[in-house]
């Protein structure tokens, strides 16, 4: 049984937007974050960007 993940353009744009938002939180730091949260948010943001820009689906 194959599982096909179908991402519409809205889903892709939402993932890219959220990824940029999370990376922006790490870079601009509107609130103080310790280094553990910075790493977690950066990895989540990069993962969302990768999912949004992945065109194999």
Buried (B, 14 or more C-beta within 10 A) or exposed (E): EEEEEEBEEEBBEBBBEBBBEBBEBBEEEEEEBEEEEBEEBBEBBBEBBEBBEEEEE
